[in-house]
């Protein structure tokens, strides 16, 4: 056996216990991935603080108030932690959003049930995004930050789910008949075709269609409310365009469930009040709408990767292209 082979054999057999490796963080430069994810996380959490301050101030239901307050406390702590990390790596702190972008004393714009549903949706996106952020980070302080984010966001998402379920407000995926045996795909007909007969939707496809409908319904409600209060005509037109796109896509997504007599999520129409007083700056509202558009595009991408029906995959792809074009309009 050569010396090199012996070296690899020894290294394979040696085990280094967790916790014994010491290093100085000042000697480890943050990677582009770490800085990029910290930057976007900082902007998102500052934005979250602005929204949650208003939600908490308007909340009267003690169960809902407790979750919203916990979410606000968590986002505020995350902002402080990230500022400490930016300072430790001698990186300028991003210019984000603050007190000038929120007015908590305006009239109530959204119902409490909507604020809880929307907070739950945002933490669903956080769980997805921060999982990716953690997997791309190497510095121990940054990994520790994103790991803690996952723990607290899971806690908030679970608590919000429990309250919505207890109050009969949780939107759930439809149930399907339990099969009496295990079956397998025997030929390419399972993929279907763009035209002609199509097989029934499978459980994963139903799951993603339902999730997309819920997401787009909640964002449609958000745009309906903000469309009432924004001051800029340009922003108002963009929000109206976003709502029209959502209506069109919702109709198509719902048709897939209707074709198989499956129920689809229905958001009550009384989630927006008649208030015309804006609780947020136009700048914050426009940025938030573009952020959630990016989240929708990511959700369409995830849906494409989990569908085996050609027509459905094409629909998801086309919809993501439409939403991407909408996001570009926001930058003009």
N, C-alpha and C positions, 0 to 999 in steps of 0.2 A: 504494500500500500504506500503511495507517495505521501510526502509531507503535507501537501495540499489536501489530499483526501483525509488524512488523519486530523487535520485542522477542522475540516467541515464535520467529521464524525464527532469530535469533541464538542463542537459548538452546538450540534444537534442534541447531544445528551445533556448538556449543562442547562439548568433552569435558573432563571433570575426571578426571585419572588417579587410580587408587586410591592411598590412602596420603598424599595431600597435604592432606586436610581435617583441621583441628585443632579440637578443642573441649575444654572443661573439664567433666569429668563432674560436678563439684560443682554446675554450673549446670543439670543435667538431672535432674529428679525422676523416680524410677522409676515406671512405670505400674502400674495395678492388676494387669494381666496378669503383669508381671514379678515383682511381689511375691508374687502368688498362686502362680505356678509355682515360685518359689524356696522358698516356705514348704512346699509339698507335697513338693518335692524334698528339702528338709532332713529332714523327718520320714521319708521313704522311705529315704534313705541312712543315717540313724542306725539305723533298723530293720535295714537290710541289714548294717551292721557287727555288730550283735548276733548275727544268724543266722550270718554268715560266720566270726566268731570261734569259734563252736561247731563249725561244719563243718570248719574248718582244724585245730582241736585233735583232732578225731576221725579225720582223714584219714591213711591209711597208704600208699595207692597214689601213687607219686611223680608220675605224669602228672596225676592228678586233683588232688593236693595243690597242684601248681604253678598250676593254673587258679584254684582256690579262694583261694590266697594272693594272686594277682594281683587277683582281684575284691575281696578285703578291702582291699588296699592302695589300690585305686582309690576305693572307697567312703569310706575314711578320709580320703583327700586331698580328695575332694569336700566332705566335711563341713567341713574346714578352710577350703577356698576360699569356701564359702558363708558361713561365719562372718565372714570378712574382708569379703565383700560387704555383709552385713548391718551390720557396724560402719561401713563407709564411707558407707552411706546413713542412718546413725543410726537403724536399725530394731532393735527388740528381737529377740534370737535366740529362736526358738521353743523351748518346753520339749518335748524329745523323749525318746529312750530312751538308756540307758547301761549302765554296769557292773551296776547293780542288777537289770537285766532279763535277764541272761544268766549261766549257770553252765556253764563249759566242762568241768568235771571230772565231770559226770554220765555215766552209762552211755550207750553209743551207742544212739540212737533210730531213726535212718534209715541205710540202706546208703549206701556211698560213691557208687554209681552214681546213686542218687536225688538226692543233694546236688548232683551235677554236672548232672543233667537239670533240676533245679529252678533252679539258678543260671542255666543257659542260658535257661530260660523267663522268668525275671525280667529278664534283659537284653534279651530280645525285647520285653517290655513297655516297658522303658526306652527302647529305640530308637524305639518308636511315640510314647511320651509326650514325650520330649525333642525329637523332631522338631517336634512341635506347639509346645512351649515356645520353641524357637529361632525359629520363624516368627512368634511373637507378641511377640518382644522387639526393642527398638530400641537400648538402651544397649550400647555396645561391650563393656563388661566382662561384662555378663550374656550377651550373644551369644557371647562368647568362651568363657564357662563351659559353656554348653549345647553348643556346637560340640565342645569337648574331650570332653564326656560322650558324645556320639555316636561319636566316634573310638574311645575306650577301650571302650565297650560293644560296638561292632562287633568289636573285637579279641577280647574275652572270649567273645562269642557264637560267633565263627568258630573259636576254639581249642577251645572245649567241643564244638562240632560235629565237629571233626576227631578228637578223642579218642573220642567216643562212636561215631563211624563206624568207627574203627580197632578198637575193642573189640567191635564188633557190637551196640552198644546203642542206636544211633540209630533213632528212630521216623520212618519216612518215609511220605509220601503214596503211595498205590498208583499203579502205572503203567497207562496206557491205550493202546489200539491207535492207532498213528499213522495219520491219515486219508490217503487217496491223492489228495485234491483239496481245494481251498478251497470251502466252501459258505456260504450266507447264510440268514438268517431270512426266510421268505417271508410269514408271516402271524402273527396273534396266538395261534395254537395253541401256539406255542413257550412262551408264558407259562404254559400249562396251566390247570388249575382246581383248586379245593379238593377236589372229588370227581371220580371218573372216571379215565380213562387219563392217564398222565403221561409226558412224554418222558424219556429217560435224562438223568442228571446230566451237566452239562458240566464241563470241567476246573477252572474257578474254584470251582464249587460243591463238587466233590470236595475241593479244596484246603482250603476253609474248614471243611467238615464234619470232615475229618481233623485239622485244627489244633485245633478245638474239642474233639474227643474226647481228643487228647493233653493239652490244657490241663486239662480236667476230670478226667481220670484221675490226673494228677499232683497236683492239688489234693485229690482224693479220698484219695489216699495220705497227703498232708499232714494232712488232717483225721483220718484213721484213727490216725496216730501221736499227734497232739495230744490226741485224745479219750482216750488211755490215761493221759495225764500231767497234764492240767489239774486243779486243786484245786477250783475253783468248780463247783458243780452246775449253776448257771445257764449258765455258759460251756460246760460239757459237753453240756447239752441243746441249746444253739445249734449246736455243732459236729455233733452227731448229726443235727439237722435239715438242716444244710448237706450232710451226706453223703447223706441220703435224697433230697434234691433232685437231687444230682449223679447218683445211681444211676438215678433216673427219667429224667433228661434224656439220660444216656449211652445208655440202652436205646433211646430214640427216635432219637438221632443215628446209632447203629450200625445201626439197621434200614434207614436210607436206603442205606447201603453194602451191607448184606446182600441187599436187594431186587435189586441188580444184580451180585451175586456178587463184590463188591470186598472185599478184606481191610481190616480197620481196626486201628488201633494197639492193642496189648495190653500193658499194664503188668504186669510180674511181681508176684506177690502177696507175695514175700519181701523187700520193700523196707523193711518196718517190723519192728523187733525186738520183744521182749517186755518191754522196759524200761518201768518205771512212774515213773522219775525225770525230772522236767521240766527241760529245759535253759533254759527261758525263763519269764518271769513270765506269769501269766494275762492281765494287761493287754496285754502285747506280743502274745501269741498271738491274743487277740480282735481287736485292731486289725489285725493282719496278715491275718486271715481276711476282715475287711471290706474291706481294701485290694484283695485279689485278687478279691473279688466285684465290685468296681468295674471291675477290669480285664476280667473276664468279660463284664460288660455292654457295655463298649466293644468287645470282640471280636465280640459278637453284632451290635452296630450296624454294624460293618465288614462282617460277613458278609451282613447284609440288603442292604447297598448293592451287593453283588457277586453277587447271585443274581437269576435271571430266572424262577424257578419260584414260582408263587403259594403253593403249599402249604408249600414250604421257607421262604419269607420269613415266612409266618405263624407257623411253628414257631419260627424265630429270635426273632421279636417277642414271642411268648407266653413263651418261655423267659427273655428279658431281664426281662419283667414279674415272673415268678416269683422270679428272683434279686434283683430290686430290692426286692420285698416281704421277702425273707430278710434283706437288708441293714438294712432298717428295724427288724426284730426285734432285731438286734444292738444297736440304740441304746436299746432299752426296758429 
